[in-house]
Amino acid sequence: MTQEDTIDQLNALIQVCKDGEQGFRTAADNVNNSELETMFRGYAKQRAEFGRELQAEVERLGGKPSESGNLGGAMHRGWMNLRSSLTGGDPVALVAACEGGEDSALAAYDRAAHTAVTGKTRSLIDKQYQQVKETHVRLSRLKGEMDDGTRFPENE
C-alpha cells in the first residue's frame, strides 16, 4: 500500500467519523430522554476526537486531511431528522437509526483494518476500530432490549 493509498484510506475514515459525529448529535438533539441524549452526545464527542486523531495522522504522513463527511452521511441524518419528526423523538427509532449508521462505520473500519497499513497508523486504526465495535454492540443490545419492551421515559 502506498502512502497515498494510506492517506486516502484515512480520509475515508475521517468522513465516516464526521458523519458519525453529526449523526449522534442529531440523535441527541431529537431524543426525548436524558439518559439516551447523554449517551449520544458522548458518542458524538468520541467521533469528533477520532476525526481529529485521523486528521493529525494524515498531516503526519504529508497529506491534506478531509474536513467533512460525505453525501451518504448527510442523507442518513436527513432520514434521522424526518424519522424523528414523524415519531416524536421516539428513542426506539433513534437507537435503530444510530445502529444502522454504526453498520456503515463498522464496514469502513473493517476495510481499513484489512489493508497493509503498518506502524502508528495501524495502531490508531485498530484502537478506533475496537471502540466502534463496542459502540455497535452496545447499540445493537440496546435496540434488542427496546424491541423486547424496555422503555426509556420521556423527559418532562
Disulfide bonds with the S-S distance in Angstrom:
none
